[in-house]
Amino acid sequence: MCTREATSVPGGRNLLVVSDVHLGSDINDGRVAQPARSRSVDEDLCSLFAHYQDNPAEGKPWRLIINGDFIDFIGMSVDASSRGVSTEPNGEERAHGLGTAEDHARVKLARVAARHRAVFTALARFVAAGNDLTIVPGNHDREFHWGEVRDDFRALLFRALDPGSGSTEGEREFAAHVEFSPWFVWIEGVAYIEHGHQYDPFCASDHVMSPLSPQDPRRLSSGFSDVLLRFVVHPTAGVRECDHDNMGLVAYLGLAVRLGVRGGIDLARRFACASIELFRLHRLSLTRAARALHEEHERCVSRLAAVELIEPRRLRTLLELQARPVTRSVRAIMSGVLLDELLLAIVALAALVIFESFGFGQRHFALLAMPLVVAWWLAHRVLSRTRHIDPQNQLAARAAPLAQLFPAAFVVMGHTHVPVRVSVDDGRATYVNTGSWVEDESLHPDAASVYRAARTHLVIRERATGPHAELLAWDSITGPRPFGAT
């Protein structure tokens, strides 16, 4: 099943783009305590919506494009015994919380709307003031693939605007201003907007238009990052979602020591379970069901081309730009879960034991062991570099070909949480990454060292000379200011 809604949002509007808000990321029904989300983020987000609601540029309304990861479905842990679920939770969901099935996602969304009521209210007022909203899916909110989740989102927004309203006609009129893009937004000559996770092999999925599990189409397919987050990161004290990508074998061994004997054993067990799940996903990608899903995805892409009046060759070329998911390769999986580095360490230790068992003298043992240790260290460095693929560079490298494929002055992405503005395609286009609004409150009790999320957003206005864009940061006192300004 693929999703495509008829575009109801009119052109000729100024664009406001934000991404990576991750509402609900700290909803936790029983997993290991994680840092609480900063309350000031919600306050600033509400202020941002209110500011642009009250300040239309050149008298034109806004089209707000939330470019992925607005709701952190994958980041929250909601008790699998929650009411309102008809899809029986499987073993993994009973261990880690509700999963990606449509009814599971609806329960999660309701929890998010209740937790972040002020944000939903501010966003609803922004839409009701005559502005439009487009949601582009990211890797953390692929659940917007489901029709009932999209319907619930519209309904929750409308109820936040007027909890007592029973007007079906009013709700339909409101809902007409809220649309969901299944993949990207392209405004020819102005902007190409996509979350960007499809260019990151750790987060990419095989079928962006039909992201279903080959084993169970009631659920979405899982990627490498999804498995690591649910199996290892979220259940382990001391591991943060934003840091685990840079943790190597030495860092995890140090964490195991700090966790103690039982904690270290539990960490090893989680890694083992994650590895088993990843290899299972690899096998699933080779099945007949996976091939059938690929054929359905091809049909979805063809339908998108017909509806959006885009030449099919452009979409095929766009698909070729996407990264190959880690779960498609046994070698990549082993590197991702550090099995290659672990096996290398075991081989090196075994060789040292063998040298010792032959009864070499201390001098001869040192002569044999030294080159072995050097070889291990060099191999370790090589393996570490192949594992750490910088998504910032991956996304930026796609900007120039995207600007050529879909002519636009600005190529806009999110995903990396790092705000960027840089010229590409020999100055003919600009790549912009809109950064994030992710900030943990309890990690930095010392006010002097509090980490503040970038709170960046992009404003694109049409001018006589062409589209003009500003990458801005939100300041709780002064409002929007150029990013980087003090």
JOQUIDA-V858330 format. One line per field, one symbol per residue. psi: psi as a letter, one per 20 degrees, with the letter a starting at -180 (. if undefined). burial: + if it has 24 or more other ideal C-beta (glycine too) atoms within 12 Angstrom, else -. A space follows every 50 residues. Layout:
psi = ???
burial = ???
This chain:
psi = pqpoqppiprakqqppprrlhlpjhjpomirpprqqpphhggghgghggh ghhimppkjqrqopoomqkgpmghiqoppijqqjphoppaghhhhjrqcj qghghgggghgghhhlghghgghghgghjjrqppppqaiiliiihpghgg ghggghgghhgnhipjohghhggghijorppigrppopifqppqgihijo hiiqqhnhimlqphhniirqqqrghgghghhgghiopipqhihhhjpagg ghggghghirgghhghghgghggggggghghghhijrhhhhhhghhgghg ghhggggilpphhghghghhiqqpqhiipgghggghjjhghghghggghg ggggghhikqrhghghhhhghggggggghggghghhhnoohghgghhigg hghhgnpqhpoprcgijopqoqqrlkjirppppjbrkpppgihmhohikp ppqhlqrpppqprhiaqpqpoqqppigibpqppiq.
burial = -++++-+-+---+++++++++++++++++-+--++-++-+++-+++++++ +++---+--+++++++++++++++++++++-+--+-+-++-++-++++++ +++++++++++++-++-+++++++++++++++++++++++++++++-+++ +++++++++++---------+--++-+++++++++++--+++++++++++ ++++++++++++++--++++++++++++++++++++-+++++-++-+++- -+--++--+-------++-++-+++-++++++-++----+--++-++--+ +++++--+-+---++--++-++++++++---+++++++++++-++--+-- -+--+----------------+---+---+--+---+++-++-+++++++ +++-++-+++++++++++++++-++---+++++++++++++--------- ++++++++++++----+-++++++-----+--+---
